[in-house]
C-alpha cells in the first residue's frame, strides 16, 4: 500500500495502523510503527499520526 497515491489517504493510513496493531511480536510492531510514523510525517499532520499510532 502506498500512502502517496490514494483517493482517500487518511482512510488508507487508518487501515495501515490497524494492520500494524495486529502484529503480535512487540519489537517488530514497534519497529514497523516507527518507520510508518516517519514516512507518514511527510504527508500527514502529526496529530493524526499520533492518534492512529498511539502505542
C-alpha positions in Angstrom: 0.0 0.0 0.0 1.3 3.4 -0.9 0.2 6.5 1.0 1.3 8.8 -1.7 -1.3 7.8 -4.3 -4.7 7.2 -2.9 -8.1 8.8 -3.3 -8.5 8.5 0.5 -5.1 8.6 2.1 -6.4 9.2 5.6 -8.5 6.1 5.4 -5.5 4.2 4.0 -3.4 5.3 6.9 -6.1 4.1 9.3 -6.0 0.7 7.6 -2.2 0.6 7.8 -2.4 1.5 11.6 -4.9 -1.4 12.1 -2.7 -3.8 10.3 0.3 -2.8 12.4 -1.8 -3.3 15.5 -2.4 -6.9 14.5 1.4 -7.7 14.6 1.9 -9.9 17.6 5.6 -9.6 18.0 6.1 -6.4 20.1 9.6 -5.5 18.8 8.5 -6.0 15.2 5.3 -4.0 15.7 7.2 -1.1 17.3 9.8 -1.0 14.6 7.3 -1.1 11.8 5.2 1.5 13.6 8.2 3.8 13.9 9.0 3.5 10.2 5.5 4.2 9.2 5.3 7.2 11.5 8.4 8.7 9.9 7.1 8.2 6.4 3.5 9.3 7.2 5.0 12.5 8.7 5.9 13.5 5.1 2.2 13.7 4.2 0.1 13.9 7.3 -0.3 16.1 10.4 1.5 15.0 13.5 -1.8 14.9 15.5 -3.3 12.4 13.1 -0.3 10.2 13.2 -0.1 10.3 17.0 -3.8 9.5 17.2 -3.5 6.4 14.9 -0.2 5.1 16.3 -0.6 5.8 20.0 1.4 2.8 21.2 
